[in-house]
Amino acid sequence: GEGAHLGPGGSAYVLDADVLELTCSGPSAAAYVVIRFDARGGADGERAKASAGSLLMPFGKVPFAPSERGGYRQQCRRPTPLFREIEMHTTTLNPDLFNHDVHTHRAEELVVMLTGSVEMQIDGRTIEATPGDIMFLGADVPHGLLHNVGAVPTEYIAFQWQR
């Protein structure tokens, strides 16, 4: 089959009909997160046509948009056979800054810490997170004020999905 080097921070969106085989080509171990969704209510045929299939997103090929707080990479935003939209982005947040105010949204969300150390408000509680930690944010749960409490920029992936 076709091969691609995703590299650190790379991601893949794979439909059930496709196969993804991961191999580590570097000298050290690699860690990855797999999220699998089951279609209890069935897939939407029209959204399946609009989804454009599986997607490989090597981190270095996703444009970086700098900002006054750090920067942003939009890896994926599109409909899928199961969801109205999935969206995934990586945020770089400079030291002692906050990402945004507390808010809610209909989409469920996972935040995966890549580098750095943060505190985040989730449903009125302060949660601390470091590399490898994963925070789940349910639909309509108030969250935000993610604060980089370290001395260096922090990076995290945010992944949202909405039926």
N, C-alpha and C positions, 0 to 999 in steps of 0.2 A: 503494500500500500504506500500511500503518500506519507512523507515524513516532514515534520516541522520541529524546530527548536523553539520551545516556549520561553525558556530561561526563567530566572527568578522573577516573580511577580506576574508571569504569564498566566493565561487562563484559557479555558476551552468550554464551549457550550456544545453538548453532543446530544442529538436526537436518538431515541431508542433504536432506530433502524441502523445507526452507524456504530462503529466500534472505535474506541480510543484505547491505545496501548501506551502506557507511560514507561519510560526507561530513564534512568539517571546516568547522564554521560559525564558528569564531573567527578572530581576526586573525593567529594564528601557526600554524605547522605542528603537526600532531598525530602522535604515535607510537603504534603498537599492535602487539600480539603475536597471531598466529593460530596455534592448535594444532589440527591435523587428525588424526583417528584413522581408520584403515582397519580394516574388520571382516574379517580373514582367515578367522576361524572362523564368520562370520555373526553377525547380531544376534539377541538373545534376545527373542522376541515378547512374553513376559510382562513382562519389564522395560521393553520399549517402551511397553506399556500403562500401566505405573506411572510412567513418566518425566514425564508431564504436558507433553510437547512442549518447544519452544524457550522460552528465557527471556531477557529483557532486564533488567539490573540497574543502573539509574542509581545512581551512588555515593552521592549525597545522600539517597536513599530507603532505603538499607540502614542499620538502626539501629546506632549506635555504643555498645558496651558498655565503659565505662571500667574500668580496673584499676589496681592499684598500680604496674604496670610501664609502663602507657600505655593501651592499649585494643585493641579487636577489632571487626571487622565480618564477620559470617557471610553471604557473598553467595550461596552455593549449597551444598546438600548433599542429593543424591538419586540414585536409580538412573537408569541410562540404558540404551538398547538394547545398548550395548557393554560397560558396566561395572556391577558390583554397586553401585558408588557413585562419584560424582565429588564433590569437596568443594573449595570455594574460599573463602578468607577473606583479609582485609587486616588486618595487625597494625601498630599504632603502638607503637614502643618508645622509651621515654625515654632521655636521654643516660646513658652509662656503666652501662647495665643489660644483663642477659642474658635471652634469651627462655625457655629451659628447658635441662635437662641433656641430655647426649648420649643418644640413643635410636635404635631402629630400628622400622620398620613394613613391612608387606607392600605398602603402596601406594607407587607411584612418585610423585615430587613435583618440581615446578618452583617455585623461589622467584624472583620478579621484583622487583628493587629499584625503588622509586618515588622515595624521597627519602632523604637521609642517607648515612652511611658505616658499614659494619659489617665485622666479622670473623666467620667461621663455621668451626666444626670439621666437616670432611667426610672420613670415612674416615681419621681420624688426622692430617689436614693442616689448616692454617689458611688459609682463602681470604679475600681482601679483596674487597668488592663496594661499588659506588656506583650511583647512578641509571642505569637502562638495563641493568645486568648481570643475567644470568639464570643461576641455579645449578640443575643437574639432580641429583636425588638418586635413585639407583636403589633398587629394593625391597631391604630388609634392609641398606642401607648405613648404618653408624653416622654420625649427624649431630646437630648442636645447638650449644649454647653460642653462638648468634648474639649478638654483642656490639655494641651501638651505641657506636662509638668516637668519634662526633662530639659537638658541643656542643649540638645541637638534636635533637628527636625524629626518628626515622627511620620510614619506612613501607615495607612490602613486601607483595606478594601471594603467598600460598602456594596452589598448585593441586595436588591429589592425585587419583589414579585407581587403581582396583583392579578386576581382572577377577573 
